[in-house]
Amino acid sequence: MPESPGVREVKSAARTVALLELLADRGDRPSRLDELAEELGVPRSSMYQLLRTLVDCGWVRTDTTGSLYGIGIRALLTGTSYLDSDRYVGIVRPYLDEASNALGETIHMARLDGPNVVYLATRESHEYARTISRVGRRIPAHAGALGKALLAERPDDDLPLPPDPLSALTENTHTDRTTLIADLAGVRERGYSIDREETVPGIAGFGFALRYDSPATDAISCSVPVHRLTRDHEGRIVSVMREIQTKIETLLPPAAGAPDWR
C-alpha cells in the first residue's frame, strides 16, 4: 500500500486491509489461520486476534469449527454503498440496458484500479452461461476489452502494468508488454478494443472508454460467443456500442463542485 507524502503508515490498518483483500480474492475458497499468517507474513497469534476482531464486527466469517475464514457480509454492504453512491454508475446503468436490449449480448461497465479493472455493472445475455464478469470481480487490465480500452488512453511509458511476463487468463492473453503495446496502438487507431478469447475461451469482447475523465477510468464493453460473431454482427455491435458511448459522454461532463474521488 503506497504511503502519502509525510504520512506514516498505520501498520494495524494496513494489515487489516491486506487481510480483507486476500480473503476477497480467494472468493469461495475458505482460508485457514496458518495460511493467512504465512501469506501476509504476520505472527500466528497476531493473525488470530485480528481475525477474531473482524469476525465479531462482521467483516470476516468463520465456520462452526472456527478453523475456516472467509470474507464477511459487511464487505458486501460497503461494496453496495460504493455502487449506490457513484454518480457515474447510476447514470450509465440504463444505457447498459439499452445496449443489452439492442444486441442481445452481455454488456459490462468496469473501472480501472491500478493494473486491474473491476466490474461495476453487468447485464447478462440469456443466450449463454455466465462468464467471470460478475460485479466486483477484478481481472488484469491487459487481459480483456475493458482494460485494453482504458490502457490505450494512457501513454505507453505510463501504463499501470506489472513486470513481464504478464499473467495469462487464456492462451490468447498478452503476456509480453511489446505485443500488448502493439495491440494498444490498434485500439487508438480504431477507437475501441477487441478481445479475441483473451479473457475467457470462446468469448470475444469489444471495449469502449468513457471519456468523461481524462484519462478515462471507466469503460463499457460487449461480450459475445465467438461462434455467433459474424462480420455483420460485429459491425452491429460496434455501431450500437459507439452510439451508447456517445450518449453517456454527452450526459456526463465533469460536474462542477462534485468530489473528485479518483
TORKOL-4160 file (C-alpha; in steps of 0.2 Angstrom, whole numbers, padded with zeros to 4 digits, m for minus):
262
<pt num="1" X="0000" Y="0000" Z="0000"/>
<pt num="2" X="0008" Y="0017" Z="m0005"/>
<pt num="3" X="0010" Y="0030" Z="0008"/>
<pt num="4" X="0005" Y="0048" Z="0006"/>
<pt num="5" X="0020" Y="0060" Z="0007"/>
<pt num="6" X="0023" Y="0065" Z="0025"/>
<pt num="7" X="0010" Y="0052" Z="0032"/>
<pt num="8" X="0016" Y="0037" Z="0041"/>
<pt num="9" X="0008" Y="0020" Z="0038"/>
<pt num="10" X="m0003" Y="0013" Z="0052"/>
<pt num="11" X="0003" Y="m0005" Z="0052"/>
<pt num="12" X="m0013" Y="m0012" Z="0060"/>
<pt num="13" X="m0024" Y="m0003" Z="0047"/>
<pt num="14" X="m0013" Y="m0009" Z="0033"/>
<pt num="15" X="m0013" Y="m0027" Z="0039"/>
<pt num="16" X="m0032" Y="m0027" Z="0041"/>
<pt num="17" X="m0034" Y="m0020" Z="0023"/>
<pt num="18" X="m0022" Y="m0033" Z="0016"/>
<pt num="19" X="m0031" Y="m0047" Z="0025"/>
<pt num="20" X="m0048" Y="m0042" Z="0019"/>
<pt num="21" X="m0042" Y="m0040" Z="0001"/>
<pt num="22" X="m0034" Y="m0058" Z="0002"/>
<pt num="23" X="m0050" Y="m0065" Z="0008"/>
<pt num="24" X="m0060" Y="m0056" Z="m0005"/>
<pt num="25" X="m0048" Y="m0063" Z="m0019"/>
<pt num="26" X="m0050" Y="m0081" Z="m0013"/>
<pt num="27" X="m0069" Y="m0079" Z="m0016"/>
<pt num="28" X="m0077" Y="m0096" Z="m0011"/>
<pt num="29" X="m0061" Y="m0104" Z="m0006"/>
<pt num="30" X="m0060" Y="m0103" Z="0013"/>
<pt num="31" X="m0044" Y="m0100" Z="0022"/>
<pt num="32" X="m0035" Y="m0107" Z="0037"/>
<pt num="33" X="m0027" Y="m0097" Z="0051"/>
<pt num="34" X="m0009" Y="m0103" Z="0046"/>
<pt num="35" X="m0012" Y="m0100" Z="0028"/>
<pt num="36" X="m0016" Y="m0082" Z="0031"/>
<pt num="37" X="m0002" Y="m0079" Z="0043"/>
<pt num="38" X="0010" Y="m0086" Z="0031"/>
<pt num="39" X="0004" Y="m0077" Z="0016"/>
<pt num="40" X="0004" Y="m0060" Z="0025"/>
<pt num="41" X="0020" Y="m0063" Z="0035"/>
<pt num="42" X="0011" Y="m0060" Z="0051"/>
<pt num="43" X="0014" Y="m0070" Z="0068"/>
<pt num="44" X="0000" Y="m0083" Z="0070"/>
<pt num="45" X="m0005" Y="m0076" Z="0087"/>
<pt num="46" X="m0007" Y="m0058" Z="0079"/>
<pt num="47" X="m0017" Y="m0065" Z="0065"/>
<pt num="48" X="m0029" Y="m0074" Z="0076"/>
<pt num="49" X="m0033" Y="m0059" Z="0086"/>
<pt num="50" X="m0036" Y="m0049" Z="0070"/>
<pt num="51" X="m0047" Y="m0062" Z="0063"/>
<pt num="52" X="m0057" Y="m0064" Z="0079"/>
<pt num="53" X="m0060" Y="m0045" Z="0080"/>
<pt num="54" X="m0065" Y="m0044" Z="0062"/>
<pt num="55" X="m0077" Y="m0059" Z="0064"/>
<pt num="56" X="m0085" Y="m0050" Z="0079"/>
<pt num="57" X="m0088" Y="m0035" Z="0068"/>
<pt num="58" X="m0095" Y="m0045" Z="0053"/>
<pt num="59" X="m0081" Y="m0041" Z="0041"/>
<pt num="60" X="m0075" Y="m0059" Z="0042"/>
<pt num="61" X="m0085" Y="m0075" Z="0044"/>
<pt num="62" X="m0080" Y="m0092" Z="0051"/>
<pt num="63" X="m0087" Y="m0109" Z="0051"/>
<pt num="64" X="m0094" Y="m0119" Z="0066"/>
<pt num="65" X="m0077" Y="m0126" Z="0070"/>
<pt num="66" X="m0069" Y="m0109" Z="0070"/>
<pt num="67" X="m0055" Y="m0115" Z="0059"/>
<pt num="68" X="m0060" Y="m0108" Z="0042"/>
<pt num="69" X="m0062" Y="m0090" Z="0037"/>
<pt num="70" X="m0069" Y="m0080" Z="0023"/>
<pt num="71" X="m0075" Y="m0063" Z="0018"/>
<pt num="72" X="m0090" Y="m0057" Z="0029"/>
<pt num="73" X="m0106" Y="m0048" Z="0025"/>
<pt num="74" X="m0100" Y="m0031" Z="0030"/>
<pt num="75" X="m0089" Y="m0031" Z="0014"/>
<pt num="76" X="m0105" Y="m0033" Z="0004"/>
<pt num="77" X="m0114" Y="m0019" Z="0012"/>
<pt num="78" X="m0099" Y="m0007" Z="0010"/>
<pt num="79" X="m0097" Y="m0013" Z="m0009"/>
<pt num="80" X="m0116" Y="m0009" Z="m0012"/>
<pt num="81" X="m0114" Y="0008" Z="m0004"/>
<pt num="82" X="m0100" Y="0012" Z="m0016"/>
<pt num="83" X="m0110" Y="0007" Z="m0031"/>
<pt num="84" X="m0126" Y="0016" Z="m0024"/>
<pt num="85" X="m0116" Y="0032" Z="m0021"/>
<pt num="86" X="m0106" Y="0033" Z="m0038"/>
<pt num="87" X="m0115" Y="0045" Z="m0049"/>
<pt num="88" X="m0107" Y="0038" Z="m0065"/>
<pt num="89" X="m0113" Y="0020" Z="m0061"/>
<pt num="90" X="m0131" Y="0026" Z="m0058"/>
<pt num="91" X="m0131" Y="0036" Z="m0075"/>
<pt num="92" X="m0123" Y="0023" Z="m0085"/>
<pt num="93" X="m0134" Y="0008" Z="m0080"/>
<pt num="94" X="m0149" Y="0012" Z="m0091"/>
<pt num="95" X="m0138" Y="0013" Z="m0106"/>
<pt num="96" X="m0131" Y="m0004" Z="m0102"/>
<pt num="97" X="m0149" Y="m0010" Z="m0103"/>
<pt num="98" X="m0152" Y="m0001" Z="m0119"/>
<pt num="99" X="m0136" Y="m0009" Z="m0127"/>
<pt num="100" X="m0141" Y="m0026" Z="m0120"/>
<pt num="101" X="m0159" Y="m0025" Z="m0127"/>
<pt num="102" X="m0152" Y="m0019" Z="m0144"/>
<pt num="103" X="m0139" Y="m0033" Z="m0146"/>
<pt num="104" X="m0145" Y="m0047" Z="m0135"/>
<pt num="105" X="m0127" Y="m0049" Z="m0128"/>
<pt num="106" X="m0119" Y="m0046" Z="m0112"/>
<pt num="107" X="m0114" Y="m0028" Z="m0108"/>
<pt num="108" X="m0102" Y="m0023" Z="m0094"/>
<pt num="109" X="m0096" Y="m0007" Z="m0086"/>
<pt num="110" X="m0079" Y="m0008" Z="m0077"/>
<pt num="111" X="m0066" Y="0004" Z="m0069"/>
<pt num="112" X="m0048" Y="0004" Z="m0069"/>
<pt num="113" X="m0040" Y="0000" Z="m0052"/>
<pt num="114" X="m0021" Y="0000" Z="m0053"/>
<pt num="115" X="m0016" Y="m0014" Z="m0065"/>
<pt num="116" X="m0033" Y="m0022" Z="m0065"/>
<pt num="117" X="m0051" Y="m0017" Z="m0070"/>
<pt num="118" X="m0066" Y="m0020" Z="m0058"/>
<pt num="119" X="m0083" Y="m0024" Z="m0064"/>
<pt num="120" X="m0096" Y="m0011" Z="m0058"/>
<pt num="121" X="m0111" Y="m0017" Z="m0068"/>
<pt num="122" X="m0116" Y="m0031" Z="m0079"/>
<pt num="123" X="m0131" Y="m0035" Z="m0090"/>
<pt num="124" X="m0131" Y="m0054" Z="m0094"/>
<pt num="125" X="m0136" Y="m0061" Z="m0110"/>
<pt num="126" X="m0149" Y="m0076" Z="m0109"/>
<pt num="127" X="m0141" Y="m0084" Z="m0123"/>
<pt num="128" X="m0125" Y="m0091" Z="m0115"/>
<pt num="129" X="m0119" Y="m0096" Z="m0097"/>
<pt num="130" X="m0111" Y="m0083" Z="m0086"/>
<pt num="131" X="m0093" Y="m0079" Z="m0088"/>
<pt num="132" X="m0081" Y="m0072" Z="m0075"/>
<pt num="133" X="m0088" Y="m0055" Z="m0076"/>
<pt num="134" X="m0099" Y="m0053" Z="m0061"/>
<pt num="135" X="m0100" Y="m0036" Z="m0052"/>
<pt num="136" X="m0085" Y="m0034" Z="m0040"/>
<pt num="137" X="m0074" Y="m0046" Z="m0049"/>
<pt num="138" X="m0056" Y="m0040" Z="m0053"/>
<pt num="139" X="m0046" Y="m0045" Z="m0068"/>
<pt num="140" X="m0029" Y="m0039" Z="m0076"/>
<pt num="141" X="m0032" Y="m0024" Z="m0087"/>
<pt num="142" X="m0021" Y="m0031" Z="m0100"/>
<pt num="143" X="m0031" Y="m0047" Z="m0102"/>
<pt num="144" X="m0048" Y="m0040" Z="m0110"/>
<pt num="145" X="m0058" Y="m0027" Z="m0119"/>
<pt num="146" X="m0062" Y="m0016" Z="m0105"/>
<pt num="147" X="m0044" Y="m0015" Z="m0098"/>
<pt num="148" X="m0036" Y="m0013" Z="m0115"/>
<pt num="149" X="m0049" Y="0001" Z="m0119"/>
<pt num="150" X="m0043" Y="0010" Z="m0104"/>
<pt num="151" X="m0024" Y="0007" Z="m0106"/>
<pt num="152" X="m0025" Y="0014" Z="m0123"/>
<pt num="153" X="m0030" Y="0031" Z="m0116"/>
<pt num="154" X="m0013" Y="0032" Z="m0107"/>
<pt num="155" X="0005" Y="0034" Z="m0114"/>
<pt num="156" X="0014" Y="0018" Z="m0117"/>
<pt num="157" X="0028" Y="0023" Z="m0105"/>
<pt num="158" X="0015" Y="0026" Z="m0091"/>
<pt num="159" X="0004" Y="0010" Z="m0091"/>
<pt num="160" X="0000" Y="0003" Z="m0074"/>
<pt num="161" X="0006" Y="m0014" Z="m0078"/>
<pt num="162" X="0016" Y="m0027" Z="m0068"/>
<pt num="163" X="0033" Y="m0033" Z="m0074"/>
<pt num="164" X="0034" Y="m0046" Z="m0088"/>
<pt num="165" X="0028" Y="m0059" Z="m0090"/>
<pt num="166" X="0011" Y="m0053" Z="m0089"/>
<pt num="167" X="m0002" Y="m0065" Z="m0081"/>
<pt num="168" X="m0012" Y="m0076" Z="m0094"/>
<pt num="169" X="m0030" Y="m0080" Z="m0092"/>
<pt num="170" X="m0031" Y="m0090" Z="m0108"/>
<pt num="171" X="m0018" Y="m0095" Z="m0121"/>
<pt num="172" X="m0023" Y="m0079" Z="m0131"/>
<pt num="173" X="m0019" Y="m0066" Z="m0117"/>
<pt num="174" X="m0005" Y="m0054" Z="m0120"/>
<pt num="175" X="0010" Y="m0059" Z="m0108"/>
<pt num="176" X="0023" Y="m0048" Z="m0116"/>
<pt num="177" X="0022" Y="m0029" Z="m0115"/>
<pt num="178" X="0029" Y="m0027" Z="m0133"/>
<pt num="179" X="0014" Y="m0036" Z="m0141"/>
<pt num="180" X="0002" Y="m0028" Z="m0129"/>
<pt num="181" X="0008" Y="m0010" Z="m0134"/>
<pt num="182" X="0006" Y="m0015" Z="m0152"/>
<pt num="183" X="m0012" Y="m0020" Z="m0149"/>
<pt num="184" X="m0015" Y="m0004" Z="m0140"/>
<pt num="185" X="m0009" Y="0006" Z="m0155"/>
<pt num="186" X="m0023" Y="m0003" Z="m0165"/>
<pt num="187" X="m0035" Y="0002" Z="m0151"/>
<pt num="188" X="m0031" Y="0020" Z="m0153"/>
<pt num="189" X="m0032" Y="0020" Z="m0171"/>
<pt num="190" X="m0049" Y="0011" Z="m0172"/>
<pt num="191" X="m0056" Y="0019" Z="m0156"/>
<pt num="192" X="m0061" Y="0003" Z="m0147"/>
<pt num="193" X="m0053" Y="m0013" Z="m0141"/>
<pt num="194" X="m0055" Y="m0031" Z="m0146"/>
<pt num="195" X="m0053" Y="m0046" Z="m0135"/>
<pt num="196" X="m0052" Y="m0062" Z="m0145"/>
<pt num="197" X="m0054" Y="m0075" Z="m0132"/>
<pt num="198" X="m0041" Y="m0067" Z="m0121"/>
<pt num="199" X="m0051" Y="m0067" Z="m0105"/>
<pt num="200" X="m0062" Y="m0082" Z="m0107"/>
<pt num="201" X="m0061" Y="m0096" Z="m0120"/>
<pt num="202" X="m0075" Y="m0095" Z="m0133"/>
<pt num="203" X="m0079" Y="m0077" Z="m0129"/>
<pt num="204" X="m0074" Y="m0061" Z="m0139"/>
<pt num="205" X="m0076" Y="m0043" Z="m0132"/>
<pt num="206" X="m0077" Y="m0025" Z="m0138"/>
<pt num="207" X="m0072" Y="m0011" Z="m0126"/>
<pt num="208" X="m0075" Y="0007" Z="m0127"/>
<pt num="209" X="m0068" Y="0020" Z="m0115"/>
<pt num="210" X="m0079" Y="0033" Z="m0107"/>
<pt num="211" X="m0070" Y="0050" Z="m0108"/>
<pt num="212" X="m0079" Y="0060" Z="m0095"/>
<pt num="213" X="m0062" Y="0059" Z="m0086"/>
<pt num="214" X="m0045" Y="0062" Z="m0093"/>
<pt num="215" X="m0038" Y="0050" Z="m0094"/>
<pt num="216" X="m0053" Y="0039" Z="m0094"/>
<pt num="217" X="m0055" Y="0027" Z="m0079"/>
<pt num="218" X="m0072" Y="0019" Z="m0084"/>
<pt num="219" X="m0076" Y="0009" Z="m0099"/>
<pt num="220" X="m0091" Y="m0001" Z="m0106"/>
<pt num="221" X="m0090" Y="m0017" Z="m0117"/>
<pt num="222" X="m0100" Y="m0030" Z="m0126"/>
<pt num="223" X="m0096" Y="m0049" Z="m0124"/>
<pt num="224" X="m0101" Y="m0062" Z="m0137"/>
<pt num="225" X="m0098" Y="m0080" Z="m0140"/>
<pt num="226" X="m0086" Y="m0082" Z="m0155"/>
<pt num="227" X="m0097" Y="m0095" Z="m0163"/>
<pt num="228" X="m0111" Y="m0081" Z="m0165"/>
<pt num="229" X="m0098" Y="m0067" Z="m0170"/>
<pt num="230" X="m0102" Y="m0065" Z="m0189"/>
<pt num="231" X="m0095" Y="m0050" Z="m0198"/>
<pt num="232" X="m0112" Y="m0042" Z="m0199"/>
<pt num="233" X="m0115" Y="m0045" Z="m0180"/>
<pt num="234" X="m0098" Y="m0037" Z="m0176"/>
<pt num="235" X="m0102" Y="m0022" Z="m0186"/>
<pt num="236" X="m0119" Y="m0020" Z="m0177"/>
<pt num="237" X="m0110" Y="m0022" Z="m0160"/>
<pt num="238" X="m0098" Y="m0008" Z="m0164"/>
<pt num="239" X="m0111" Y="0003" Z="m0171"/>
<pt num="240" X="m0123" Y="0001" Z="m0156"/>
<pt num="241" X="m0109" Y="0002" Z="m0143"/>
<pt num="242" X="m0102" Y="0018" Z="m0151"/>
<pt num="243" X="m0119" Y="0026" Z="m0150"/>
<pt num="244" X="m0121" Y="0021" Z="m0132"/>
<pt num="245" X="m0103" Y="0028" Z="m0128"/>
<pt num="246" X="m0108" Y="0045" Z="m0136"/>
<pt num="247" X="m0124" Y="0046" Z="m0126"/>
<pt num="248" X="m0115" Y="0043" Z="m0110"/>
<pt num="249" X="m0101" Y="0055" Z="m0113"/>
<pt num="250" X="m0114" Y="0068" Z="m0118"/>
<pt num="251" X="m0123" Y="0066" Z="m0102"/>
<pt num="252" X="m0108" Y="0066" Z="m0091"/>
<pt num="253" X="m0097" Y="0081" Z="m0092"/>
<pt num="254" X="m0087" Y="0084" Z="m0076"/>
<pt num="255" X="m0099" Y="0090" Z="m0063"/>
<pt num="256" X="m0094" Y="0107" Z="m0055"/>
<pt num="257" X="m0091" Y="0105" Z="m0036"/>
<pt num="258" X="m0093" Y="0086" Z="m0036"/>
<pt num="259" X="m0080" Y="0077" Z="m0026"/>
<pt num="260" X="m0065" Y="0071" Z="m0037"/>
<pt num="261" X="m0065" Y="0053" Z="m0029"/>
<pt num="262" X="m0051" Y="0047" Z="m0041"/>
